[in-house]
Amino acid sequence: MPKTVDKPYGFKYSLVYIVNNKRIVGYDNAVGKGDHRHYKEREEPYLFVSLEKLAEDFYRDVENTKRERYEKSEKSESG
């Protein structure tokens, strides 16, 4: 892919974690939006540094949401 204003490094990416047909975590550089992150109900700019950092950030967010869901289910079962 050629380098563009919203893809200065010359590639498109889209990572998504979906639960029950709902996006929980997403990172992408959609046309016209540039680099951004979806986390639960929020959408915010994302500072792209490298593919390695992108993968780390995405998997960290996925693990955090899994842990939060697990802790929430544990509380509801014990309460």
MIDOSE-1310 file (N, C-alpha, C; in nm, 2 decimals, decimal comma, always signed):
residues 79
mpkt	+0,09/-0,12/+0,00/+0,00/+0,00/+0,00/+0,09/+0,12/+0,00; +0,06/+0,22/-0,08/+0,14/+0,34/-0,08/+0,11/+0,42/+0,05; +0,21/+0,50/+0,08/+0,20/+0,59/+0,20/+0,10/+0,70/+0,17; +0,02/+0,73/+0,27/-0,08/+0,84/+0,26/-0,08/+0,92/+0,38
vdkp	-0,16/+1,03/+0,38/-0,17/+1,11/+0,50/-0,21/+1,04/+0,63; -0,32/+0,96/+0,61/-0,36/+0,88/+0,73/-0,30/+0,75/+0,75; -0,21/+0,71/+0,66/-0,13/+0,58/+0,67/+0,01/+0,61/+0,63; +0,08/+0,69/+0,70/+0,22/+0,74/+0,67/+0,32/+0,63/+0,66
ygfk	+0,29/+0,51/+0,72/+0,38/+0,40/+0,72/+0,35/+0,30/+0,61; +0,24/+0,33/+0,54/+0,21/+0,25/+0,42/+0,14/+0,12/+0,43; +0,07/+0,10/+0,54/-0,02/-0,02/+0,55/-0,14/+0,01/+0,63; -0,24/-0,08/+0,61/-0,37/-0,07/+0,68/-0,37/-0,18/+0,78
yslv	-0,43/-0,15/+0,90/-0,44/-0,26/+1,00/-0,58/-0,25/+1,06; -0,63/-0,36/+1,11/-0,75/-0,37/+1,18/-0,75/-0,49/+1,27; -0,75/-0,47/+1,40/-0,75/-0,57/+1,50/-0,88/-0,56/+1,58; -0,95/-0,67/+1,61/-1,08/-0,66/+1,68/-1,10/-0,78/+1,77
yivn	-1,16/-0,75/+1,88/-1,20/-0,86/+1,98/-1,35/-0,84/+2,00; -1,42/-0,95/+1,96/-1,57/-0,95/+1,96/-1,62/-1,05/+2,06; -1,72/-1,01/+2,14/-1,79/-1,10/+2,23/-1,94/-1,09/+2,21; -2,00/-1,20/+2,19/-2,15/-1,20/+2,16/-2,19/-1,10/+2,05
nkri	-2,11/-1,10/+1,94/-2,14/-1,02/+1,83/-2,12/-0,87/+1,86; -2,05/-0,83/+1,96/-2,03/-0,69/+1,99/-1,88/-0,67/+2,00; -1,83/-0,56/+1,93/-1,69/-0,52/+1,94/-1,66/-0,47/+2,08; -1,56/-0,53/+2,15/-1,52/-0,49/+2,28/-1,39/-0,41/+2,27
vgyd	-1,30/-0,46/+2,19/-1,17/-0,39/+2,17/-1,15/-0,39/+2,02; -1,10/-0,27/+1,97/-1,06/-0,27/+1,83/-0,95/-0,16/+1,81; -0,86/-0,19/+1,72/-0,76/-0,09/+1,68/-0,76/-0,09/+1,53; -0,76/+0,03/+1,47/-0,76/+0,03/+1,32/-0,72/+0,17/+1,28
navg	-0,69/+0,18/+1,15/-0,66/+0,31/+1,09/-0,75/+0,33/+0,97; -0,88/+0,34/+0,99/-0,98/+0,36/+0,89/-0,95/+0,49/+0,81; -0,99/+0,48/+0,68/-0,98/+0,60/+0,60/-1,05/+0,72/+0,66; -0,98/+0,83/+0,66/-1,04/+0,95/+0,72/-1,03/+0,96/+0,87
kgdh	-1,01/+0,85/+0,94/-1,00/+0,86/+1,08/-0,86/+0,85/+1,13; -0,77/+0,79/+1,06/-0,63/+0,76/+1,10/-0,63/+0,66/+1,21; -0,52/+0,65/+1,29/-0,50/+0,56/+1,39/-0,60/+0,59/+1,51; -0,67/+0,48/+1,55/-0,76/+0,50/+1,67/-0,79/+0,37/+1,73
rhyk	-0,85/+0,38/+1,85/-0,87/+0,26/+1,94/-1,02/+0,27/+1,98; -1,08/+0,15/+1,98/-1,21/+0,13/+2,03/-1,20/+0,05/+2,16; -1,25/+0,10/+2,27/-1,24/+0,02/+2,40/-1,37/+0,03/+2,47; -1,44/-0,08/+2,47/-1,58/-0,08/+2,52/-1,66/+0,01/+2,44
eree	-1,71/+0,12/+2,50/-1,80/+0,21/+2,43/-1,72/+0,33/+2,38; -1,59/+0,35/+2,41/-1,52/+0,46/+2,37/-1,44/+0,45/+2,24; -1,43/+0,56/+2,17/-1,34/+0,56/+2,06/-1,24/+0,68/+2,08; -1,11/+0,65/+2,06/-1,02/+0,76/+2,09/-0,90/+0,75/+2,00
pylf	-0,82/+0,85/+1,98/-0,70/+0,85/+1,89/-0,60/+0,75/+1,95; -0,52/+0,69/+1,87/-0,42/+0,59/+1,91/-0,29/+0,64/+1,84; -0,18/+0,64/+1,92/-0,05/+0,68/+1,87/+0,02/+0,56/+1,83; +0,02/+0,54/+1,70/+0,09/+0,42/+1,64/+0,24/+0,44/+1,65
vsle	+0,31/+0,34/+1,70/+0,46/+0,35/+1,72/+0,52/+0,24/+1,63; +0,47/+0,12/+1,64/+0,52/+0,01/+1,57/+0,42/-0,11/+1,57; +0,44/-0,21/+1,48/+0,35/-0,32/+1,48/+0,36/-0,40/+1,61; +0,48/-0,41/+1,67/+0,50/-0,48/+1,79/+0,42/-0,41/+1,91
klae	+0,43/-0,28/+1,91/+0,36/-0,20/+2,02/+0,21/-0,21/+2,00; +0,16/-0,21/+1,87/+0,02/-0,22/+1,84/-0,03/-0,36/+1,89; +0,04/-0,46/+1,87/+0,00/-0,60/+1,91/+0,00/-0,60/+2,06; +0,10/-0,55/+2,13/+0,11/-0,55/+2,28/-0,01/-0,47/+2,33
dfyr	-0,04/-0,35/+2,28/-0,15/-0,27/+2,33/-0,29/-0,35/+2,31; -0,30/-0,40/+2,19/-0,43/-0,47/+2,16/-0,45/-0,59/+2,26; -0,34/-0,68/+2,27/-0,36/-0,80/+2,36/-0,37/-0,76/+2,51; -0,31/-0,65/+2,55/-0,32/-0,60/+2,69/-0,47/-0,56/+2,71
dven	-0,53/-0,49/+2,62/-0,67/-0,45/+2,63/-0,76/-0,57/+2,63; -0,73/-0,67/+2,55/-0,82/-0,79/+2,54/-0,81/-0,86/+2,68; -0,69/-0,88/+2,73/-0,67/-0,95/+2,86/-0,74/-0,87/+2,97; -0,73/-0,74/+2,97/-0,79/-0,66/+3,07/-0,94/-0,68/+3,07
tkre	-1,00/-0,68/+2,95/-1,15/-0,69/+2,94/-1,19/-0,84/+2,98; -1,11/-0,94/+2,95/-1,14/-1,07/+2,99/-1,13/-1,08/+3,14; -1,03/-1,02/+3,20/-1,02/-1,02/+3,35/-1,14/-0,95/+3,41; -1,18/-0,84/+3,36/-1,29/-0,76/+3,41/-1,42/-0,85/+3,41
ryek	-1,44/-0,91/+3,29/-1,56/-1,00/+3,28/-1,56/-1,11/+3,37; -1,44/-1,17/+3,39/-1,43/-1,29/+3,49/-1,45/-1,24/+3,63; -1,39/-1,13/+3,67/-1,41/-1,08/+3,80/-1,56/-1,04/+3,83; -1,62/-0,98/+3,72/-1,76/-0,95/+3,74/-1,85/-1,07/+3,75
seks	-1,82/-1,18/+3,68/-1,90/-1,30/+3,69/-1,87/-1,37/+3,82; -1,75/-1,36/+3,87/-1,72/-1,42/+4,01/-1,80/-1,35/+4,12; -1,81/-1,22/+4,11/-1,88/-1,14/+4,21/-2,03/-1,17/+4,20; -2,08/-1,18/+4,08/-2,23/-1,21/+4,07/-2,26/-1,35/+4,12
esg	-2,17/-1,45/+4,10/-2,19/-1,58/+4,15/-2,18/-1,59/+4,30; -2,09/-1,51/+4,36/-2,07/-1,52/+4,50/-2,16/-1,43/+4,58; -2,23/-1,34/+4,51/-2,32/-1,24/+4,58/-2,46/-1,29/+4,58
